[in-house]
Amino acid sequence: MTSAEKITLDLNDIASGKVELSSFQQKVSSLDISPYKGKHVQLVGCAPTWAHLLVAGRLFRIVSALDFVIDDGKEGKVVPVLTTLGK
């Protein structure tokens, strides 16, 4: 595990309500990812799995680590998705 600062990204801040693929893809592609560079990002929020994967795909190249937090409203379970050494 890296010692990078942990930062939370809530998918509900990208799109709330019913999430549809085409509009969510547009929002993800226009998302400013620079604040997440070199950080340990934890994705939270109630959204379909594909939404988490789209956001993760944008972040993989720039983050030091990435987790999905499942059932985040209930002190969720952290699922590590990516840990990059040396960043």
mmCIF file of the C-alpha atoms, coordinates in Angstrom:
data_MODEL
# 
_entry.id   MODEL 
# 
loop_
_atom_site.group_PDB 
_atom_site.id 
_atom_site.type_symbol 
_atom_site.label_atom_id 
_atom_site.label_alt_id 
_atom_site.label_comp_id 
_atom_site.label_asym_id 
_atom_site.label_entity_id 
_atom_site.label_seq_id 
_atom_site.pdbx_PDB_ins_code 
_atom_site.Cartn_x 
_atom_site.Cartn_y 
_atom_site.Cartn_z 
_atom_site.occupancy 
_atom_site.B_iso_or_equiv 
_atom_site.pdbx_formal_charge 
_atom_site.auth_seq_id 
_atom_site.auth_comp_id 
_atom_site.auth_asym_id 
_atom_site.auth_atom_id 
_atom_site.pdbx_PDB_model_num 
ATOM 1  C CA . MET A 1 1  ? 0.000   0.000  0.000   1.00 0.00 ? 1  MET A CA 1 
ATOM 2  C CA . THR A 1 2  ? 1.257   3.460  -0.786  1.00 0.00 ? 2  THR A CA 1 
ATOM 3  C CA . SER A 1 3  ? 1.502   6.318  1.662   1.00 0.00 ? 3  SER A CA 1 
ATOM 4  C CA . ALA A 1 4  ? -0.215  8.781  -0.696  1.00 0.00 ? 4  ALA A CA 1 
ATOM 5  C CA . GLU A 1 5  ? -2.942  11.053 0.597   1.00 0.00 ? 5  GLU A CA 1 
ATOM 6  C CA . LYS A 1 6  ? -6.374  9.375  0.471   1.00 0.00 ? 6  LYS A CA 1 
ATOM 7  C CA . ILE A 1 7  ? -9.079  11.300 -1.299  1.00 0.00 ? 7  ILE A CA 1 
ATOM 8  C CA . THR A 1 8  ? -12.718 10.331 -1.848  1.00 0.00 ? 8  THR A CA 1 
ATOM 9  C CA . LEU A 1 9  ? -14.493 10.709 -5.156  1.00 0.00 ? 9  LEU A CA 1 
ATOM 10 C CA . ASP A 1 10 ? -18.269 10.382 -4.854  1.00 0.00 ? 10 ASP A CA 1 
ATOM 11 C CA . LEU A 1 11 ? -19.878 9.278  -8.099  1.00 0.00 ? 11 LEU A CA 1 
ATOM 12 C CA . ASN A 1 12 ? -23.048 11.079 -7.023  1.00 0.00 ? 12 ASN A CA 1 
ATOM 13 C CA . ASP A 1 13 ? -21.094 14.325 -7.504  1.00 0.00 ? 13 ASP A CA 1 
ATOM 14 C CA . ILE A 1 14 ? -20.588 13.386 -11.156 1.00 0.00 ? 14 ILE A CA 1 
ATOM 15 C CA . ALA A 1 15 ? -24.173 12.359 -11.810 1.00 0.00 ? 15 ALA A CA 1 
ATOM 16 C CA . SER A 1 16 ? -27.046 12.002 -9.401  1.00 0.00 ? 16 SER A CA 1 
ATOM 17 C CA . GLY A 1 17 ? -30.357 10.281 -9.868  1.00 0.00 ? 17 GLY A CA 1 
ATOM 18 C CA . LYS A 1 18 ? -30.780 7.741  -12.641 1.00 0.00 ? 18 LYS A CA 1 
ATOM 19 C CA . VAL A 1 19 ? -27.417 7.216  -14.330 1.00 0.00 ? 19 VAL A CA 1 
ATOM 20 C CA . GLU A 1 20 ? -27.520 6.623  -18.071 1.00 0.00 ? 20 GLU A CA 1 
ATOM 21 C CA . LEU A 1 21 ? -24.492 5.401  -19.992 1.00 0.00 ? 21 LEU A CA 1 
ATOM 22 C CA . SER A 1 22 ? -24.279 8.062  -22.721 1.00 0.00 ? 22 SER A CA 1 
ATOM 23 C CA . SER A 1 23 ? -24.659 11.084 -20.450 1.00 0.00 ? 23 SER A CA 1 
ATOM 24 C CA . PHE A 1 24 ? -22.399 9.594  -17.776 1.00 0.00 ? 24 PHE A CA 1 
ATOM 25 C CA . GLN A 1 25 ? -19.660 8.893  -20.342 1.00 0.00 ? 25 GLN A CA 1 
ATOM 26 C CA . GLN A 1 26 ? -19.765 12.565 -21.368 1.00 0.00 ? 26 GLN A CA 1 
ATOM 27 C CA . LYS A 1 27 ? -19.531 13.728 -17.761 1.00 0.00 ? 27 LYS A CA 1 
ATOM 28 C CA . VAL A 1 28 ? -16.623 11.384 -17.035 1.00 0.00 ? 28 VAL A CA 1 
ATOM 29 C CA . SER A 1 29 ? -14.710 12.484 -20.127 1.00 0.00 ? 29 SER A CA 1 
ATOM 30 C CA . SER A 1 30 ? -15.073 16.149 -19.094 1.00 0.00 ? 30 SER A CA 1 
ATOM 31 C CA . LEU A 1 31 ? -14.154 15.460 -15.452 1.00 0.00 ? 31 LEU A CA 1 
ATOM 32 C CA . ASP A 1 32 ? -11.090 17.368 -14.227 1.00 0.00 ? 32 ASP A CA 1 
ATOM 33 C CA . ILE A 1 33 ? -8.902  14.544 -12.939 1.00 0.00 ? 33 ILE A CA 1 
ATOM 34 C CA . SER A 1 34 ? -5.905  16.698 -12.023 1.00 0.00 ? 34 SER A CA 1 
ATOM 35 C CA . PRO A 1 35 ? -6.833  16.890 -8.299  1.00 0.00 ? 35 PRO A CA 1 
ATOM 36 C CA . TYR A 1 36 ? -6.451  13.097 -8.098  1.00 0.00 ? 36 TYR A CA 1 
ATOM 37 C CA . LYS A 1 37 ? -2.927  12.890 -9.538  1.00 0.00 ? 37 LYS A CA 1 
ATOM 38 C CA . GLY A 1 38 ? -0.648  10.846 -7.274  1.00 0.00 ? 38 GLY A CA 1 
ATOM 39 C CA . LYS A 1 39 ? -3.419  10.350 -4.709  1.00 0.00 ? 39 LYS A CA 1 
ATOM 40 C CA . HIS A 1 40 ? -4.967  7.222  -3.216  1.00 0.00 ? 40 HIS A CA 1 
ATOM 41 C CA . VAL A 1 41 ? -8.531  7.561  -4.529  1.00 0.00 ? 41 VAL A CA 1 
ATOM 42 C CA . GLN A 1 42 ? -11.527 5.828  -2.986  1.00 0.00 ? 42 GLN A CA 1 
ATOM 43 C CA . LEU A 1 43 ? -14.605 5.701  -5.222  1.00 0.00 ? 43 LEU A CA 1 
ATOM 44 C CA . VAL A 1 44 ? -17.884 5.858  -3.339  1.00 0.00 ? 44 VAL A CA 1 
ATOM 45 C CA . GLY A 1 45 ? -21.500 6.460  -4.244  1.00 0.00 ? 45 GLY A CA 1 
ATOM 46 C CA . CYS A 1 46 ? -24.541 4.598  -5.354  1.00 0.00 ? 46 CYS A CA 1 
ATOM 47 C CA . ALA A 1 47 ? -24.053 3.920  -9.053  1.00 0.00 ? 47 ALA A CA 1 
ATOM 48 C CA . PRO A 1 48 ? -23.916 0.914  -11.367 1.00 0.00 ? 48 PRO A CA 1 
ATOM 49 C CA . THR A 1 49 ? -20.681 -1.058 -11.501 1.00 0.00 ? 49 THR A CA 1 
ATOM 50 C CA . TRP A 1 50 ? -20.033 0.171  -15.050 1.00 0.00 ? 50 TRP A CA 1 
ATOM 51 C CA . ALA A 1 51 ? -20.036 3.760  -13.748 1.00 0.00 ? 51 ALA A CA 1 
ATOM 52 C CA . HIS A 1 52 ? -17.322 2.918  -11.215 1.00 0.00 ? 52 HIS A CA 1 
ATOM 53 C CA . LEU A 1 53 ? -15.315 1.218  -13.965 1.00 0.00 ? 53 LEU A CA 1 
ATOM 54 C CA . LEU A 1 54 ? -15.574 4.200  -16.321 1.00 0.00 ? 54 LEU A CA 1 
ATOM 55 C CA . VAL A 1 55 ? -14.262 6.556  -13.638 1.00 0.00 ? 55 VAL A CA 1 
ATOM 56 C CA . ALA A 1 56 ? -11.550 4.082  -12.624 1.00 0.00 ? 56 ALA A CA 1 
ATOM 57 C CA . GLY A 1 57 ? -10.456 3.843  -16.251 1.00 0.00 ? 57 GLY A CA 1 
ATOM 58 C CA . ARG A 1 58 ? -9.878  7.608  -16.352 1.00 0.00 ? 58 ARG A CA 1 
ATOM 59 C CA . LEU A 1 59 ? -7.866  7.499  -13.124 1.00 0.00 ? 59 LEU A CA 1 
ATOM 60 C CA . PHE A 1 60 ? -5.660  4.407  -13.541 1.00 0.00 ? 60 PHE A CA 1 
ATOM 61 C CA . ARG A 1 61 ? -2.770  6.247  -15.214 1.00 0.00 ? 61 ARG A CA 1 
ATOM 62 C CA . ILE A 1 62 ? -2.524  9.078  -12.701 1.00 0.00 ? 62 ILE A CA 1 
ATOM 63 C CA . VAL A 1 63 ? -3.390  7.754  -9.224  1.00 0.00 ? 63 VAL A CA 1 
ATOM 64 C CA . SER A 1 64 ? -1.101  5.956  -6.796  1.00 0.00 ? 64 SER A CA 1 
ATOM 65 C CA . ALA A 1 65 ? -3.912  3.648  -5.637  1.00 0.00 ? 65 ALA A CA 1 
ATOM 66 C CA . LEU A 1 66 ? -7.607  3.149  -6.277  1.00 0.00 ? 66 LEU A CA 1 
ATOM 67 C CA . ASP A 1 67 ? -10.290 1.467  -4.157  1.00 0.00 ? 67 ASP A CA 1 
ATOM 68 C CA . PHE A 1 68 ? -13.983 0.838  -4.573  1.00 0.00 ? 68 PHE A CA 1 
ATOM 69 C CA . VAL A 1 69 ? -15.906 1.349  -1.330  1.00 0.00 ? 69 VAL A CA 1 
ATOM 70 C CA . ILE A 1 70 ? -18.915 -0.943 -1.261  1.00 0.00 ? 70 ILE A CA 1 
ATOM 71 C CA . ASP A 1 71 ? -21.960 -0.027 0.861   1.00 0.00 ? 71 ASP A CA 1 
ATOM 72 C CA . ASP A 1 72 ? -20.235 3.214  1.791   1.00 0.00 ? 72 ASP A CA 1 
ATOM 73 C CA . GLY A 1 73 ? -23.318 4.366  3.719   1.00 0.00 ? 73 GLY A CA 1 
ATOM 74 C CA . LYS A 1 74 ? -22.795 1.487  6.155   1.00 0.00 ? 74 LYS A CA 1 
ATOM 75 C CA . GLU A 1 75 ? -19.099 1.938  6.964   1.00 0.00 ? 75 GLU A CA 1 
ATOM 76 C CA . GLY A 1 76 ? -18.346 0.174  3.724   1.00 0.00 ? 76 GLY A CA 1 
ATOM 77 C CA . LYS A 1 77 ? -15.968 -2.525 2.751   1.00 0.00 ? 77 LYS A CA 1 
ATOM 78 C CA . VAL A 1 78 ? -12.891 -1.295 0.896   1.00 0.00 ? 78 VAL A CA 1 
ATOM 79 C CA . VAL A 1 79 ? -11.983 -3.283 -2.209  1.00 0.00 ? 79 VAL A CA 1 
ATOM 80 C CA . PRO A 1 80 ? -8.494  -2.417 -3.501  1.00 0.00 ? 80 PRO A CA 1 
ATOM 81 C CA . VAL A 1 81 ? -8.502  -2.192 -7.300  1.00 0.00 ? 81 VAL A CA 1 
ATOM 82 C CA . LEU A 1 82 ? -5.083  -0.723 -8.064  1.00 0.00 ? 82 LEU A CA 1 
ATOM 83 C CA . THR A 1 83 ? -1.892  -0.129 -6.118  1.00 0.00 ? 83 THR A CA 1 
ATOM 84 C CA . THR A 1 84 ? 1.000   1.414  -8.004  1.00 0.00 ? 84 THR A CA 1 
ATOM 85 C CA . LEU A 1 85 ? 4.444   1.218  -6.501  1.00 0.00 ? 85 LEU A CA 1 
ATOM 86 C CA . GLY A 1 86 ? 6.903   4.018  -6.888  1.00 0.00 ? 86 GLY A CA 1 
ATOM 87 C CA . LYS A 1 87 ? 4.510   6.902  -7.637  1.00 0.00 ? 87 LYS A CA 1 
# 
